[in-house]
């Protein structure tokens, strides 16, 4: 190998950084280091937020979800979440924002109340089943079971 991965690693680069510099995968680089007899450093989870956590917090407070913050900043979901927690940010409950009743929900509810099934509404409108179901529930519609009967209340 033309590049000495052991020397790069011992200079302080991480395995990921060495892999990126050499154009190899993380696992390939890790195996090369082990084969070369290099003692791998153990990664210690940080207890203080990184400076980038402030940017994560700003984006999150602006209404972006964790996945969106990760995508915008180029970091992983897991890293963003961990940094936000270290920074003391209270995370919102998962499941998204509550859906408000709008004209689309009212239109879908009207179709459903006239007897159309979720699949028939999907075929007519082009909306996905999850979208339709969420909008119907937001409009206060009681969903039917697969036989057209009202669903039983959960005990």
C-alpha positions, 0 to 999 in steps of 0.5 A, a space after each residue: 500500500 502506497 499510503 501508510 495508514 498506521 502513520 496517518 492513524 498515529 498522527 491522530 486521524 480517526 479511522 474514518 478520516 484515514 479511510 477517507 484520505 486513502 479512498 478505502 472503506 472504514 472496515 478495510 482501513 480498520 482491518 489494515 490497522 489491526 493487521 499492522 499491529 496498531 493498538 486502536 484508540 477507544 472512542 470516549 463519548 463526549 460529555 460536553 456539546 461540540 460548538 456545532 450543537 448551537 447551530 443544531 439547536 437553532 435549526 431545531 428551534 426554527 422547527 426542523 426535525 432531527 432528520 432535517 437538521 442532520 440532512 441540512 448540516 451533513 451529520 448523522 441523525 444519531 450525532 445531531 440527537 446526541 449533541 442536542 441532548 448534550 446541549 440541554 435541548 428538550 426534544 419534541 415528541 416524535 410523530 410530527 406536528 399535529 395536523 390542523 383541519 383544512 380544506 383538504 381534510 374536509 374534502 377527504 372527510 366528505 368523500 369518506 362519509 359518502 361511503 368511499 373507502 380509503 383506497 377509493 379515496 386514494 385512487 380518486 385523489 392520488 394522496 397516500 393512505 397515511 396522508 388520507 388517514 391522518 387528515 380524516 382523523 384530524 377532521 374527527 371522522 370515525 374510521 370504519 373497519 374493513 367490512 364497513 362497520 364502525 371500529 370498536 372502541 379500545 378497552 
